[in-house]
Amino acid sequence: LRRIGDARSSMHLDLSGMELAESNMRFHNLTYLLSMNFASNALTKLSEEILAFTMLTMLDLRFNNIDEVPPTLSKLVHLRHLDLRSNNLANLPLFLLSKESLRYLCVDNNQIVFLSQKTETPSSSARSARSASSKGGNSVGIAG
C-alpha cells in the first residue's frame, strides 16, 4: 500500500475510497500519525485500536455506514478535527461536545435524534441543540 508508505514520512494516512469494511488499525509502527482519512469507505464501526494513535489530531470518517461513536474516542486528547458526515448515526455522545481539544465536529447528513451521556442513554434532542459551547470556549456546530 503506497499510502501507508507515504504516511511514514508525512504523519498522515489516507485510506479514503478503498472500499474498506473494517477499520483494523494494526499499524502499530504508525502510532505517531497526526491524521487519518477513512472517508468514503464501507465502515460500520470504528475499531477500539484507534486508542493506539495517541497523537491523532484529525480523523475523517465521512461517507461511511458508522452507526455509533465509541466512548473510547474521548481518550484521544489531541483530537481537534472529527468529520462524521453522511453516516448512520442516530445519537451523538455528549463527550464530543465537551471535549476541550475538539475544534471541528461535523455530523451533517446523519439520522441524529438524541444527544446521549453514553451511546444508549438519550438526554435531549439534537435538533433543538444547533450549537453548543465546550469548556474550552470553542463552538461546535451540530447539524442532524
Secondary structure by P-SEA (a helix, b strand, c coil): caaaaaaacccbbbbcccccccccccccccccccbbbbcccccccccccccccccccbbbbcccccccccccccccccccbbbbcccccccccccccccccccccccccccccccccccccccccccccccccccccbbbbbcc
